[in-house]
Amino acid sequence: MLRQSLTRLSVPTPGEGFTDLTAQLNGAIAGSALDTGVALICCLHTSCSLTINENADPRVLVDLAAYLRALVPQEGVRPISGRGELRAYVHDDEGPDDMPAHIRTALTCTTLNLSFEGRRLLLGTWQAVYLWEHRRAGCIRQLSLHLIGEP
């Protein structure tokens, strides 16, 4: 018989970078009394995202962050050709990192759907689930965790 569990998780971030969510997600799954099923994870913000990536070599995360910063520069945007004037972002209601964070989120993802078994996420040997903070300042982020499965 299928059952569901819907919870919210609070995740403090130190600022721009990656926060490993794997242990917190596994803890919430274990506490749900569900053994096997699907976890639907949704980040309830527009300036951070979720990713599954390498958990053994931290240089992977350094390179990912550098690539996205190069793709979406903090100071504004130029034509794709690289030629032309820099245009500052118009939306800066929460500071100069506001619009770049929204663009970075749009290029990544804010939801993940993952299987779990034995009350743990089914991840590869070198995989972890990360919240990718795109803002400079630390925040407390909210995630929705909807579990559907069998006890």
URMOSUL-V221164 format. One line per field, one symbol per residue. phi: phi as a letter, one per 20 degrees, with the letter a starting at -180 (. if undefined). Layout:
phi=???
//
This chain:
phi=.fccbccdddcfdepgqdcfegfffffffgfemeecrcdddceebdcbbdbdbgdedffffffffffffffcffeqcdggfnepffdffeebgdofeffgffffffedbdccccfcbmmcfecfgddbecedfdefefbdedcecddcadf
//
